[in-house]
C-alpha cells in the first residue's frame, strides 16, 4: 500500500514539473542545490548507487534506494528510470514520510 503512495507522489511531482530524472539531470539538480530528495532504483548498479550516495552525502541531500527502474519510470510516465530528483520541498517531505513508513 505504501509503495503505491510513494509512486503516486512521484507521479504527482512529475505532473507538477517538480522532478528531473536520469543520471545527468539528477546529478545537476543535486550539485546546483535544487534537489530536495533523490530516489535511486534499488536495481541500479552498485557503481551508480555509490556515486549518488557519495554526492548526496556531500551536498546534504536525502537519498533513498527504492523500487525497480520500471516502477520509477512508470510513475513518471516515462520508460525505466534509475534515478530521479524531487525539486519541491513539500512533495519531498510527503515522499520521505511514506518511504520511512515503508521501511
C-alpha positions as CSV (number, residue, x, y, z in Angstrom):
1,X,0.0,0.0,0.0
2,X,2.8,2.5,0.9
3,X,4.6,1.6,-2.2
4,X,1.7,2.9,-4.4
5,X,1.6,6.1,-2.3
6,X,5.3,6.7,-2.9
7,X,5.0,6.1,-6.6
8,X,1.8,8.2,-6.9
9,X,3.5,11.1,-5.1
10,X,6.4,10.8,-7.6
11,X,3.8,10.9,-10.4
12,X,2.2,13.9,-8.9
13,X,5.5,15.7,-8.5
14,X,6.3,14.9,-12.2
15,X,2.9,16.3,-13.4
16,X,3.7,19.4,-11.4
17,X,7.0,19.7,-13.2
18,X,8.9,19.2,-9.9
19,X,11.1,16.3,-10.8
20,X,14.1,15.6,-13.0
21,X,15.2,12.1,-14.0
22,X,18.2,10.4,-15.5
23,X,21.7,10.4,-14.2
24,X,22.9,13.7,-15.6
25,X,19.7,15.7,-14.7
26,X,19.7,14.2,-11.2
27,X,23.4,15.0,-10.7
28,X,22.9,18.6,-11.9
29,X,19.9,19.1,-9.6
30,X,21.9,17.9,-6.6
31,X,25.0,20.0,-7.5
32,X,23.0,23.2,-8.1
33,X,21.1,22.8,-4.9
34,X,17.7,22.4,-6.5
35,X,17.1,18.8,-5.5
36,X,15.4,18.3,-2.1
37,X,15.2,14.5,-2.4
38,X,16.9,11.9,-4.6
39,X,15.5,8.4,-5.3
40,X,17.7,5.8,-6.9
41,X,16.3,2.5,-8.1
42,X,17.1,-0.5,-5.9
43,X,18.1,-2.2,-9.2
44,X,20.7,0.4,-10.1
45,X,24.2,-0.8,-10.4
46,X,26.5,-0.6,-7.3
47,X,28.6,2.0,-9.1
48,X,25.5,4.3,-9.6
49,X,24.3,3.8,-6.0
50,X,27.8,4.6,-4.7
51,X,28.1,7.7,-6.9
52,X,24.8,9.1,-5.8
53,X,25.3,8.1,-2.2
54,X,28.6,10.0,-2.0
55,X,27.2,13.0,-3.9
56,X,24.1,13.3,-1.8
57,X,26.1,12.9,1.4
58,X,28.5,15.7,0.3
59,X,25.7,18.1,-0.8
60,X,23.5,17.0,2.2
61,X,20.5,15.8,0.1
62,X,18.4,12.9,1.4
63,X,18.7,9.8,-0.7
64,X,16.6,6.7,-0.9
65,X,17.1,3.4,-2.7
66,X,13.6,2.4,-3.7
67,X,11.6,0.4,-6.3
68,X,12.6,-1.0,-9.6
69,X,13.7,1.0,-12.6
70,X,10.4,0.1,-14.3
71,X,8.3,1.3,-11.4
72,X,10.0,4.6,-11.1
73,X,9.8,5.1,-14.9
74,X,6.1,4.2,-15.0
75,X,5.3,6.6,-12.1
76,X,6.9,9.4,-14.1
77,X,5.1,8.4,-17.3
78,X,8.4,7.5,-19.0
79,X,10.5,4.5,-19.7
80,X,12.6,3.0,-17.0
81,X,14.5,5.4,-14.7
82,X,17.4,4.5,-12.5
83,X,17.5,7.9,-10.7
84,X,15.3,10.9,-10.1
85,X,15.3,14.1,-8.0
86,X,12.3,15.8,-6.5
87,X,12.7,19.6,-6.6
88,X,9.8,20.6,-4.4
89,X,10.3,20.6,-0.6
90,X,6.7,19.9,0.3
91,X,6.4,17.0,-2.1
92,X,9.8,15.7,-0.9
93,X,8.6,15.8,2.7
94,X,5.5,13.8,1.8
95,X,7.5,11.2,-0.1
96,X,10.1,10.9,2.7
97,X,7.3,10.3,5.2
98,X,5.9,7.4,3.0
99,X,9.4,6.0,2.5
100,X,10.2,6.0,6.2
101,X,6.8,4.2,6.8
102,X,7.7,1.6,4.1
103,X,10.9,0.6,5.9
